[in-house]
Amino acid sequence: MNIDKLKHQHQDIIGAISALRTLAQAGVAQNAADIARLVVSMSSTIKLHLAVEDQALYPALRRGGNPELARMGQQYQEDMGPIAQAYDAFARRWNRPESVRSDEQGFRDDANRVLRMVHERMQRENRDFYPRIEAA
């Protein structure tokens, strides 16, 4: 399993979260079009990343003969469900400039909550999960 590709996707997603933060700090309404465009772009990367994990990484861990990694993979996959659902709702709500512009505080609150969950999850994978896979 090529963990480097997954790590690179994490970097792309973290970069997009940082860019969203910068745009929001500069003014949500003024940057609504760029914010919505970035949400759409980030969603494509996140969907691709989740598909690679679900279709390649987790099945490979289950077949790999290392019970600890198989268990970890199962746990990470299960834990990701609610985070993915929260992000999907976030992306559907904020993928149009009009939505962002019409509810600046709602966008800020949602972004702070959902993007923090996504960011923390990726940090945990980078710190605890991927290094274990690479070491095996």
C-alpha positions in Angstrom: 0.0 0.0 0.0 1.4 3.4 -1.0 1.0 5.5 2.1 2.9 8.4 0.5 0.0 9.1 -1.8 -2.4 9.2 1.2 0.0 11.5 3.0 0.1 13.8 0.0 -3.7 14.0 -0.1 -3.6 14.9 3.6 -1.2 17.7 2.8 -3.6 18.9 0.0 -6.6 18.8 2.4 -4.7 20.6 5.2 -3.6 23.2 2.7 -7.2 23.8 1.6 -8.4 24.1 5.2 -5.7 26.7 5.8 -6.7 28.6 2.7 -10.4 28.5 3.8 -9.3 29.9 7.2 -7.4 32.7 5.5 -10.3 33.6 3.2 -12.7 33.6 6.1 -10.5 35.8 8.2 -10.2 38.2 5.2 -14.0 38.4 5.0 -16.6 35.6 4.5 -19.0 37.6 2.3 -16.3 39.3 0.2 -14.7 35.9 -0.5 -17.8 33.8 -0.7 -17.2 32.7 -4.3 -13.6 31.6 -3.6 -14.8 29.9 -0.4 -17.5 27.9 -2.2 -15.1 27.0 -5.0 -12.5 25.8 -2.5 -15.1 23.7 -0.6 -16.0 22.0 -3.9 -12.4 21.4 -4.7 -11.5 20.1 -1.3 -14.6 17.8 -1.4 -13.2 16.1 -4.5 -9.9 15.4 -2.8 -11.6 14.2 0.3 -13.9 11.8 -1.6 -10.9 10.4 -3.6 -9.0 10.0 -0.3 -11.8 8.2 1.4 -12.3 5.9 -1.6 -8.7 4.9 -1.7 -8.8 4.1 2.0 -12.1 2.2 1.8 -11.3 0.3 -1.4 -7.6 -0.3 -1.1 -6.0 0.5 2.3 -8.5 -1.1 4.7 -9.1 -4.3 2.6 -5.3 -4.7 2.3 -4.9 -4.4 6.1 -7.6 -7.0 6.6 -5.8 -9.4 4.2 -2.3 -8.6 5.4 -1.9 -11.1 8.1 -1.2 -8.5 10.9 -4.2 -8.8 13.3 -3.2 -5.5 15.1 -3.2 -3.5 11.9 -6.4 -5.2 10.7 -8.0 -4.2 13.9 -6.7 -0.6 13.7 -7.9 -0.3 10.2 -11.4 -1.5 11.1 -11.5 1.0 14.0 -10.2 3.9 11.8 -12.8 3.0 9.1 -15.6 2.9 11.6 -14.5 6.2 13.3 -14.4 7.9 10.0 -18.1 7.4 9.2 -19.5 10.2 11.4 -16.7 12.6 10.3 -17.3 11.9 6.6 -21.0 12.4 7.1 -20.4 15.7 8.9 -18.1 16.9 6.1 -20.5 15.8 3.4 -23.3 17.9 5.1 -20.8 20.8 5.4 -19.8 20.6 1.7 -23.4 20.4 0.5 -24.4 23.4 2.7 -21.5 25.7 1.7 -20.7 24.8 -2.0 -22.5 27.8 -3.4 -21.4 31.5 -2.9 -25.0 32.5 -2.1 -25.1 30.1 0.8 -21.9 31.3 2.2 -22.8 35.0 1.7 -26.2 34.7 3.3 -25.0 33.1 6.6 -21.5 34.2 7.4 -21.6 33.2 11.1 -23.2 29.8 10.2 -20.3 29.2 7.8 -17.8 30.1 10.4 -19.3 27.9 13.1 -19.7 25.0 10.7 -16.2 25.3 9.4 -14.7 25.6 12.9 -16.5 22.4 14.0 -16.3 20.2 10.9 -12.9 21.2 9.6 -11.4 20.8 13.0 -12.7 17.2 13.1 -11.3 16.5 9.7 -7.9 18.1 10.5 -7.6 16.2 13.9 -8.4 13.0 12.2 -5.7 13.4 9.5 -3.2 14.4 12.2 -4.0 11.2 14.1 -3.6 9.1 11.0 -0.3 10.8 10.2 1.0 10.4 13.7 -0.4 7.1 14.9 -1.7 5.0 12.0 0.3 5.5 8.8 3.7 5.1 10.6 2.5 1.7 12.0 1.6 0.6 8.5 4.9 1.7 7.1 6.8 -0.1 9.9 5.0 -3.4 9.2 
